[in-house]
Amino acid sequence: MCLGCGRTLPEIGKWVSMGEAGREKVMAELPARIARLEDLGKR
């Protein structure tokens, strides 16, 4: 998982091809992922 943006490596690699709906789904999950990273002291 990228510590800067919260996306996984597969998500980053497929970002352009996953389409708008796929990107919106990932974007909706990012705040919780980033909060979890911060809680773990990783960010």
PyMOL commands that set and color helices and strands:
alter all, ss='L'
color gray80, all
select helices_A, chain A and resi 9-14+19-39
alter helices_A, ss='H'
color red, helices_A
deselect
rebuild
show_as cartoon
